[in-house]
């Protein structure tokens, strides 16, 4: 799930993108943040009573980091995966760590499960479900929701994009849904093995459920921040992906392609359309955000790629509908023109294999 906004974590020696607002805070430097590791103190929720039951759907890079954080906060964690993984291992600064999660396996969640690191298999309604699939795989999580969610279960949609609620509607979750943005650079190197480069922020809307998530993950390596204007935060993060992702994917080149004056003009045009659509939706973006995003790109090594480029090269479905599609749909809702985003959306849809 890593995107340019999250740093597009790559192999050792490559570069990582900073946060989408262009600020190079501590999380923009590998190793800058402290991680509590296996001796972390449980969060207040775990200390007050029984550990919370947390299910993480999706064993990609973000799902693995979330599962580790919930374990470090003292909770009982179930990792829900489509295909078997031997264990969950997080590698940080070259040091691997096996995370004691229970793993449920299979396209049919009622089917097989495996016992991992001494965690006893079993099934119970989850207190929290952290959805960490790719956005186009959201509907495939429905069987897990049907099995593990109850009226009191909070489903946290930890994905990119600006339409979390619309995507989550297909899940028919019986309880509340909380959208979340995560700023983490991580990469799955093999099934169940995640290399976490840097980053620890999770941004959620301000309110009861956002505060509860902050409590849930207290004592872990993730920091939950409540944002009063979540819509602007989501659009600003999307903005950092609107130009870099489709351009690199369509040209099959890294960010070096932005050195071409015509391509740079295209990138600025894509961003301008996105800012207009975001403003019509109520997000507080302006022309200054276009300049800040281009500055973000300029501050990176030309060798940096994007997750969409990586997906295209690997023959995987791309998240074009999540990024370019979001701009086009918003523009259509408000009678705005978005010809550049519409064109790249058409080309990416034609070049991407069907989502599964």
C-alpha positions as CSV (number, residue, x, y, z in Angstrom):
1,X,0.0,0.0,0.0
2,X,3.0,2.3,0.1
3,X,2.5,5.3,-2.1
4,X,4.7,8.4,-2.8
5,X,3.0,10.1,0.1
6,X,4.2,7.3,2.4
7,X,7.7,7.2,1.0
8,X,7.6,4.3,-1.5
9,X,10.0,2.2,0.6
10,X,12.4,0.5,-1.7
11,X,15.4,-1.8,-1.5
12,X,18.5,-0.8,0.6
13,X,20.3,2.0,-1.0
14,X,17.2,3.6,-2.6
15,X,15.5,6.6,-1.3
16,X,12.3,7.2,0.6
17,X,9.8,10.0,0.1
18,X,8.9,12.3,3.0
19,X,5.4,13.0,4.2
20,X,3.0,14.4,1.7
21,X,3.0,17.9,3.2
22,X,6.7,18.1,2.2
23,X,7.9,18.6,5.8
24,X,10.9,16.6,6.7
25,X,10.2,15.8,10.3
26,X,11.8,13.0,12.3
27,X,9.7,10.3,10.5
28,X,11.4,11.3,7.2
29,X,14.7,9.8,8.4
30,X,15.2,6.1,8.7
31,X,15.9,5.2,12.3
32,X,14.8,8.6,13.7
33,X,11.8,7.3,15.6
34,X,12.0,5.1,18.6
35,X,10.2,1.8,18.4
36,X,9.4,0.0,21.6
37,X,9.9,-3.5,20.4
38,X,8.9,-6.6,22.4
39,X,9.3,-5.0,25.8
40,X,6.7,-2.3,25.1
41,X,4.3,-1.5,27.9
42,X,0.6,-2.3,27.1
43,X,-1.7,0.7,26.3
44,X,-4.3,1.9,28.8
45,X,-7.0,-0.3,27.2
46,X,-5.0,-3.4,27.8
47,X,-4.1,-2.4,31.3
48,X,-7.6,-1.5,32.3
49,X,-9.1,-4.9,31.6
50,X,-8.7,-7.7,29.1
51,X,-6.6,-7.1,26.0
52,X,-8.6,-6.0,23.1
53,X,-9.3,-8.4,20.3
54,X,-7.8,-6.9,17.1
55,X,-8.2,-8.4,13.6
56,X,-6.0,-7.0,10.8
57,X,-7.2,-7.8,7.3
58,X,-4.4,-7.9,4.8
59,X,-0.8,-9.1,5.4
60,X,0.9,-6.6,3.2
61,X,3.4,-4.0,4.4
62,X,0.9,-1.8,6.2
63,X,-1.1,-4.7,7.6
64,X,2.1,-6.1,9.1
65,X,3.1,-2.9,10.7
66,X,-0.4,-2.4,12.2
67,X,-0.4,-6.0,13.5
68,X,2.9,-5.5,15.2
69,X,1.7,-2.2,16.8
70,X,-1.4,-3.8,18.2
71,X,0.7,-6.6,19.6
72,X,3.1,-4.1,21.2
73,X,0.2,-2.3,22.8
74,X,-0.7,-5.5,24.6
75,X,-3.7,-6.8,22.5
76,X,-4.7,-10.2,21.0
77,X,-4.1,-9.9,17.3
78,X,-5.4,-12.0,14.5
79,X,-3.9,-11.5,11.0
80,X,-6.4,-12.4,8.2
81,X,-4.7,-13.4,5.0
82,X,-5.8,-14.9,1.7
83,X,-2.9,-17.3,1.3
84,X,-0.8,-18.9,4.0
85,X,2.2,-17.2,5.5
86,X,4.6,-19.0,7.8
87,X,4.7,-16.2,10.4
88,X,4.8,-12.4,10.6
89,X,8.3,-11.0,10.7
90,X,9.1,-7.3,10.8
91,X,12.6,-6.2,9.8
92,X,13.8,-2.9,11.1
93,X,17.4,-1.6,10.8
94,X,18.3,-5.0,9.5
95,X,17.1,-6.8,12.6
96,X,14.2,-9.3,12.1
97,X,11.6,-9.8,14.8
98,X,8.8,-12.4,14.8
99,X,5.5,-11.0,15.9
100,X,3.2,-13.3,18.0
101,X,0.0,-13.0,16.0
102,X,-2.6,-15.6,15.3
103,X,-3.0,-16.1,11.5
104,X,-6.3,-17.0,9.8
105,X,-5.8,-18.2,6.3
106,X,-7.8,-18.7,3.1
107,X,-10.3,-17.1,0.8
108,X,-12.9,-18.7,2.9
109,X,-12.4,-17.2,6.4
110,X,-14.5,-20.0,7.9
111,X,-11.9,-22.4,6.7
112,X,-8.3,-23.0,7.8
113,X,-6.4,-21.2,10.4
114,X,-2.9,-21.7,11.8
115,X,-1.3,-21.3,15.2
116,X,1.6,-19.0,15.3
117,X,4.2,-18.2,18.0
118,X,2.2,-20.0,20.7
119,X,-1.0,-18.0,20.2
120,X,-4.0,-20.4,20.6
121,X,-6.4,-20.5,17.6
122,X,-10.0,-19.7,18.2
123,X,-12.7,-17.4,17.0
124,X,-14.4,-14.5,18.7
125,X,-16.0,-11.2,17.7
126,X,-13.2,-8.6,17.3
127,X,-13.3,-5.4,19.2
128,X,-11.4,-3.7,16.4
129,X,-10.8,-4.6,12.7
130,X,-8.0,-2.8,10.9
131,X,-8.6,-3.0,7.1
132,X,-5.2,-2.8,5.4
133,X,-6.0,-4.2,1.9
134,X,-5.4,-2.4,-1.3
135,X,-8.4,-0.1,-2.0
136,X,-9.6,-2.2,-4.9
137,X,-9.6,-5.3,-2.7
138,X,-11.9,-3.8,-0.1
139,X,-15.0,-5.8,-1.2
140,X,-13.0,-9.0,-0.8
141,X,-12.8,-8.4,2.9
142,X,-16.5,-8.9,3.3
143,X,-16.3,-12.5,4.5
144,X,-13.9,-11.5,7.2
145,X,-16.2,-8.7,8.4
146,X,-19.2,-11.2,8.4
147,X,-17.2,-13.6,10.6
148,X,-15.4,-11.3,12.9
149,X,-17.4,-8.1,13.3
150,X,-20.3,-7.3,15.7
151,X,-22.3,-4.2,16.5
152,X,-19.6,-3.0,18.8
153,X,-16.7,-3.6,16.4
154,X,-15.0,-0.5,15.1
155,X,-13.7,-1.1,11.5
156,X,-10.7,1.2,10.7
157,X,-10.2,1.6,7.0
158,X,-6.4,2.2,6.7
159,X,-6.2,3.0,3.1
160,X,-5.3,5.9,0.8
161,X,-7.9,7.9,-1.0
162,X,-10.7,10.3,-0.1
163,X,-13.7,8.1,-0.2
164,X,-13.2,5.7,2.7
165,X,-16.8,5.6,3.7
166,X,-18.0,4.8,0.2
167,X,-15.6,1.9,-0.1
168,X,-16.4,0.6,3.3
169,X,-20.1,0.6,2.5
170,X,-19.6,-2.7,0.5
171,X,-18.5,-4.4,3.7
172,X,-21.9,-3.8,5.5
173,X,-20.1,-3.6,8.8
174,X,-22.6,-3.7,11.7
175,X,-20.7,-1.2,13.8
176,X,-18.9,2.1,13.2
177,X,-16.4,2.8,10.5
178,X,-13.3,5.0,11.0
179,X,-11.2,6.2,8.1
180,X,-7.5,6.5,8.6
181,X,-4.4,7.6,6.7
182,X,-1.0,6.1,7.5
183,X,2.4,7.6,6.9
184,X,4.7,4.6,6.9
185,X,7.4,3.5,4.5
186,X,7.4,-0.3,4.5
187,X,7.6,-3.1,1.9
188,X,6.7,-6.7,1.9
189,X,9.8,-8.5,0.7
190,X,8.4,-12.1,1.0
191,X,5.0,-13.3,2.2
192,X,4.8,-12.5,5.9
193,X,8.1,-10.6,6.0
194,X,7.9,-6.8,6.1
195,X,10.8,-4.3,6.0
196,X,9.8,-1.1,7.8
197,X,12.0,1.8,6.8
198,X,10.5,4.6,8.7
199,X,7.3,6.4,9.7
200,X,4.9,6.0,12.5
201,X,1.9,8.4,12.0
202,X,-1.7,7.4,11.7
203,X,-4.2,10.3,11.1
204,X,-7.9,9.8,11.9
205,X,-10.9,12.2,12.2
206,X,-11.2,13.9,15.5
207,X,-13.9,12.3,17.7
208,X,-14.9,9.4,19.9
209,X,-13.5,6.6,17.7
210,X,-10.4,8.4,16.8
211,X,-9.6,9.0,20.5
212,X,-10.3,5.3,21.2
213,X,-7.9,4.2,18.4
214,X,-5.2,6.4,20.0
215,X,-5.8,4.7,23.3
216,X,-5.8,1.3,21.6
217,X,-2.4,1.8,20.1
218,X,-0.8,3.7,23.0
219,X,2.5,2.1,23.9
220,X,3.2,0.9,20.4
221,X,5.4,2.2,17.7
222,X,2.5,4.0,15.9
223,X,1.3,7.5,16.9
224,X,-2.4,8.2,16.3
225,X,-3.2,11.9,15.5
226,X,-6.7,13.2,15.5
227,X,-7.4,15.7,12.7
228,X,-10.4,18.1,12.9
229,X,-10.3,18.6,9.1
230,X,-9.8,15.1,7.9
231,X,-11.1,15.8,4.5
232,X,-8.3,18.3,3.8
233,X,-5.8,15.9,5.2
234,X,-7.0,13.1,2.9
235,X,-7.0,15.3,-0.2
236,X,-3.6,16.7,0.6
237,X,-2.2,13.1,0.9
238,X,-3.9,12.2,-2.4
239,X,-2.4,15.2,-4.0
240,X,1.1,14.0,-3.5
241,X,0.2,10.9,-5.5
242,X,-1.9,12.4,-8.3
243,X,1.0,13.3,-10.5
244,X,3.8,11.0,-9.6
245,X,1.9,7.8,-9.6
246,X,0.3,7.9,-13.0
247,X,3.2,9.5,-14.8
248,X,5.8,7.0,-13.5
249,X,3.4,4.1,-14.2
250,X,2.6,5.1,-17.7
251,X,6.1,6.0,-18.7
252,X,7.6,3.1,-16.6
253,X,10.3,5.5,-15.4
254,X,11.2,6.8,-12.0
255,X,10.8,10.4,-10.8
256,X,13.6,11.3,-13.2
257,X,10.9,11.6,-15.8
258,X,9.8,14.9,-14.1
259,X,13.0,16.5,-15.4
260,X,11.4,16.7,-18.8
261,X,9.8,20.1,-19.1
262,X,6.7,18.8,-20.9
263,X,6.2,16.1,-18.4
264,X,6.7,18.6,-15.6
265,X,4.0,20.8,-17.1
266,X,1.7,17.7,-17.3
267,X,2.3,17.0,-13.6
268,X,1.4,20.6,-12.7
269,X,-1.7,20.3,-14.8
270,X,-2.8,17.1,-13.0
271,X,-2.2,18.8,-9.7
272,X,-4.2,21.9,-10.6
273,X,-7.2,19.8,-11.6
274,X,-7.0,17.9,-8.3
275,X,-6.8,21.1,-6.3
276,X,-9.9,22.5,-8.0
277,X,-11.8,19.2,-7.4
278,X,-10.7,19.1,-3.8
279,X,-11.8,22.7,-3.2
280,X,-15.2,22.0,-4.7
281,X,-15.5,19.1,-2.3
282,X,-14.7,21.4,0.7
283,X,-11.0,20.6,1.2
284,X,-8.8,23.6,2.0
285,X,-6.2,23.3,-0.8
286,X,-4.8,26.1,-2.9
287,X,-2.3,26.8,-5.6
288,X,0.4,26.8,-2.9
289,X,-0.2,23.0,-2.5
290,X,0.7,22.6,-6.1
291,X,4.1,24.2,-5.6
292,X,4.6,22.3,-2.4
293,X,4.0,19.0,-4.1
294,X,6.4,19.8,-6.9
295,X,8.9,20.9,-4.3
296,X,8.4,17.5,-2.7
297,X,9.2,15.7,-5.9
298,X,12.2,17.9,-6.6
299,X,13.6,17.1,-3.2
300,X,13.8,13.5,-3.9
301,X,16.4,11.4,-5.8
302,X,15.5,10.9,-9.4
303,X,15.9,7.2,-8.8
304,X,12.8,7.1,-6.6
305,X,9.9,5.1,-7.9
306,X,6.2,4.9,-6.9
307,X,4.0,2.0,-5.8
308,X,2.0,2.3,-9.0
309,X,5.1,2.0,-11.1
310,X,6.1,-1.1,-9.0
311,X,2.6,-2.6,-9.5
312,X,2.7,-1.9,-13.2
313,X,6.1,-3.5,-13.6
314,X,5.0,-6.6,-11.6
315,X,1.8,-7.0,-13.6
316,X,-0.4,-6.2,-10.6
317,X,-3.6,-4.1,-10.7
318,X,-2.9,-0.5,-10.0
319,X,-4.8,1.9,-7.8
320,X,-5.6,4.3,-10.6
321,X,-9.3,4.4,-9.6
322,X,-8.3,5.4,-6.1
323,X,-6.1,8.3,-7.2
324,X,-7.0,9.6,-10.7
325,X,-10.5,8.2,-10.4
326,X,-11.1,10.2,-7.2
327,X,-10.3,13.4,-9.0
328,X,-12.4,12.7,-12.0
329,X,-15.4,11.7,-9.9
330,X,-15.2,14.8,-7.7
331,X,-14.8,17.0,-10.8
332,X,-17.9,15.4,-12.3
333,X,-19.9,15.9,-9.2
334,X,-19.3,19.7,-9.4
335,X,-19.3,20.2,-13.2
336,X,-15.6,20.8,-13.4
337,X,-13.3,19.8,-16.3
338,X,-10.5,17.4,-15.5
339,X,-9.3,16.3,-18.9
340,X,-5.7,15.4,-17.9
341,X,-6.7,13.2,-15.0
342,X,-9.5,11.7,-17.1
343,X,-6.9,10.8,-19.9
344,X,-4.4,9.2,-17.5
345,X,-7.3,7.3,-15.8
346,X,-8.4,5.9,-19.1
347,X,-4.8,4.8,-20.1
348,X,-4.1,3.3,-16.7
349,X,-7.4,1.4,-16.7
350,X,-6.6,0.0,-20.1
351,X,-3.1,-1.1,-19.0
352,X,-3.9,-2.6,-15.6
353,X,-5.0,-6.2,-15.1
354,X,-8.5,-6.6,-13.5
355,X,-8.6,-6.1,-9.8
356,X,-9.2,-9.2,-7.7
